[in-house]
Amino acid sequence: VQVALEEAVPVFVAGMGNPGWLAEDAHAQGMKVMALIGNAKQAYDCQNSGCDYVIGVGHEAGGHTGRVGTMALIPAVVDSVDIPVLAGGGIADGRGLAAVLMLGAQGVWVGTRFVATKEANTHPRHKQRIVESQETATAWTRGFTGKTARCFRNQITDYYERHPEELQPFPSQLYSVKESFRAGMRDGDYEGFMPAGQISGIIHDVPSARDVVAQIVIEARSVLARFGLSAQALT
Ligand SMILES: Cc1cc2nc3c(=O)[nH]c(=O)nc-3n(C[C@H](O)[C@H](O)[C@H](O)COP(=O)(O)O)c2cc1C
């Protein structure tokens, strides 16, 4: 954090917890502070402690995620804060962008779609698994880290579904499954931890990140236009 402040990185994003404690120092450096949140109360608390944006991440998202789905989460967050809201969890194309704009979000936060791009520093088998998977292929589990996270279902997620009494709190659980935790992303091992969202079901290719962004914008414009809505904000 100290290095980020010294280097005055333009945007600081916290994936866990409320980063409000560094907002004053970050603002003094001209930085923006954003926080991933999973419910409206967390969003409200982040706003009140000085965050500039909140990112509502729904249950369907890849990686650590909460229990409220994007469709219910985003309007609840929009209603509870005055700062801009970005929407994440289950967004991979222009239909998703258009939908969350309708819910009151200002933009999107996209994970799984970018994991399956040429530039992503992800194991090729991780990309392949996203491309080949349907929307039912993931599990929401505490089995890998001790906190709820969405990843591809495998023997470990099945095991802890049957034996929740053996789960350790975060971060101890990491040590219970240490090798498997690493093997997923490091070696592309399907029995390891491979975070991915339910939206894998509509991802069928590995394009460049640039093409993903361009395609999302083109498609959102045409979706909005179909309903007679101007898409000037998407220029
Ligand atoms: C492979 C993978 C790794 C991730 N790692 C992190 C992380 O280290 N920190 C974090 O805040 N979020 C992480 N996320 C979650 C994303 O920031 C984002 O909230 C999520 O992917 C959005 O939902 P989507 O996957 O449906 O697009 C990760 C997601 C994936 C798929």
Ligand as a Chemical Component Dictionary entry (heavy atoms), coordinates in Angstrom:
data_LIG
# 
_chem_comp.id                   LIG 
_chem_comp.type                 NON-POLYMER 
_chem_comp.pdbx_formal_charge   0 
_chem_comp.three_letter_code    LIG 
# 
loop_
_chem_comp_atom.comp_id 
_chem_comp_atom.atom_id 
_chem_comp_atom.alt_atom_id 
_chem_comp_atom.type_symbol 
_chem_comp_atom.charge 
_chem_comp_atom.model_Cartn_x 
_chem_comp_atom.model_Cartn_y 
_chem_comp_atom.model_Cartn_z 
_chem_comp_atom.pdbx_ordinal 
LIG C1  C1  C 0 -9.366  -16.094 -12.166 1  
LIG C2  C2  C 0 -9.907  -14.986 -11.311 2  
LIG C3  C3  C 0 -9.095  -14.404 -10.351 3  
LIG C4  C4  C 0 -9.572  -13.360 -9.538  4  
LIG N1  N1  N 0 -8.735  -12.796 -8.618  5  
LIG C5  C5  C 0 -9.170  -11.752 -7.892  6  
LIG C6  C6  C 0 -8.295  -11.106 -6.967  7  
LIG O1  O1  O 0 -7.143  -11.505 -6.779  8  
LIG N2  N2  N 0 -8.761  -10.032 -6.284  9  
LIG C7  C7  C 0 -10.048 -9.570  -6.468  10 
LIG O2  O2  O 0 -10.422 -8.576  -5.848  11 
LIG N3  N3  N 0 -10.913 -10.170 -7.307  12 
LIG C8  C8  C 0 -10.488 -11.243 -8.026  13 
LIG N4  N4  N 0 -11.356 -11.851 -8.897  14 
LIG C9  C9  C 0 -12.756 -11.368 -8.992  15 
LIG C10 C10 C 0 -12.879 -10.241 -10.028 16 
LIG O3  O3  O 0 -12.240 -9.078  -9.520  17 
LIG C11 C11 C 0 -14.322 -9.881  -10.344 18 
LIG O4  O4  O 0 -14.970 -9.374  -9.205  19 
LIG C12 C12 C 0 -15.167 -11.017 -10.902 20 
LIG O5  O5  O 0 -14.406 -11.833 -11.769 21 
LIG C13 C13 C 0 -16.365 -10.431 -11.650 22 
LIG O6  O6  O 0 -17.293 -11.406 -12.028 23 
LIG P1  P1  P 0 -17.203 -12.241 -13.416 24 
LIG O7  O7  O 0 -16.128 -13.247 -13.181 25 
LIG O8  O8  O 0 -18.557 -12.849 -13.540 26 
LIG O9  O9  O 0 -16.874 -11.276 -14.504 27 
LIG C14 C14 C 0 -10.906 -12.896 -9.700  28 
LIG C15 C15 C 0 -11.728 -13.491 -10.672 29 
LIG C16 C16 C 0 -11.254 -14.530 -11.468 30 
LIG C17 C17 C 0 -12.180 -15.133 -12.497 31 
# 
loop_
_chem_comp_bond.comp_id 
_chem_comp_bond.atom_id_1 
_chem_comp_bond.atom_id_2 
_chem_comp_bond.value_order 
_chem_comp_bond.pdbx_ordinal 
LIG C1  C2  SING 1  
LIG C2  C3  SING 2  
LIG C2  C16 DOUB 3  
LIG C3  C4  DOUB 4  
LIG C4  N1  SING 5  
LIG C4  C14 SING 6  
LIG N1  C5  DOUB 7  
LIG C5  C6  SING 8  
LIG C5  C8  SING 9  
LIG C6  O1  DOUB 10 
LIG C6  N2  SING 11 
LIG N2  C7  SING 12 
LIG C7  O2  DOUB 13 
LIG C7  N3  SING 14 
LIG N3  C8  DOUB 15 
LIG C8  N4  SING 16 
LIG N4  C9  SING 17 
LIG N4  C14 SING 18 
LIG C9  C10 SING 19 
LIG C10 O3  SING 20 
LIG C10 C11 SING 21 
LIG C11 O4  SING 22 
LIG C11 C12 SING 23 
LIG C12 O5  SING 24 
LIG C12 C13 SING 25 
LIG C13 O6  SING 26 
LIG O6  P1  SING 27 
LIG P1  O7  DOUB 28 
LIG P1  O8  SING 29 
LIG P1  O9  SING 30 
LIG C14 C15 DOUB 31 
LIG C15 C16 SING 32 
LIG C16 C17 SING 33 
# 
